[in-house]
């Protein structure tokens, strides 16, 4: 349950930063001309890689 909570916090942090905190496009502006499909693929990949890194680093605690 704790690993799911950490993963959920990670996802929510990225989504909140992209949609709410970065209003002037200083951090995510390089994706401005991307299509919605490419943005979804990027964030899906980012979430998958982040989850794998987290699980890989915490595997000895399971």
C-alpha positions in Angstrom: 0.0 0.0 0.0 2.8 2.4 0.8 4.4 1.9 -2.6 1.1 2.7 -4.3 0.8 5.8 -2.3 4.3 7.0 -3.3 3.6 6.2 -6.9 0.3 8.2 -6.7 2.0 11.2 -5.2 4.6 11.1 -7.9 1.9 11.1 -10.6 -0.1 13.9 -9.0 3.0 16.0 -8.5 3.9 15.9 -12.3 0.3 16.5 -13.3 -0.2 19.5 -10.9 3.1 21.0 -12.0 2.2 20.7 -15.7 -1.4 21.9 -15.5 -1.4 24.3 -12.5 2.0 25.6 -11.4 3.7 26.1 -14.7 1.4 28.8 -16.1 4.1 30.7 -18.0 5.6 27.5 -19.6 9.1 27.9 -18.2 9.6 24.2 -17.3 7.3 22.5 -19.9 7.5 25.1 -22.7 9.7 22.8 -24.8 6.6 20.6 -25.4 4.5 23.5 -26.6 4.3 22.4 -30.2 3.9 18.7 -29.5 0.6 17.0 -30.3 -1.6 15.7 -27.5 -0.7 12.1 -28.5 3.0 12.7 -28.1 2.4 14.4 -24.7 0.4 11.4 -23.5 3.1 9.1 -24.7 5.8 11.1 -23.0 4.0 11.3 -19.6 3.1 7.6 -19.8 6.7 6.7 -20.4 7.8 9.1 -17.7 5.4 7.5 -15.2 6.5 4.0 -16.2 10.2 4.7 -15.9 9.7 6.5 -12.6 7.7 3.6 -11.2 10.3 1.1 -12.3 13.1 3.1 -10.8 11.2 3.4 -7.5 10.4 -0.3 -7.5 14.0 -1.2 -8.4 15.4 0.9 -5.6 13.0 -0.4 -3.0 13.0 -4.1 -3.9 15.2 -5.0 -1.0 12.6 -3.7 1.5 9.8 -5.9 0.2 
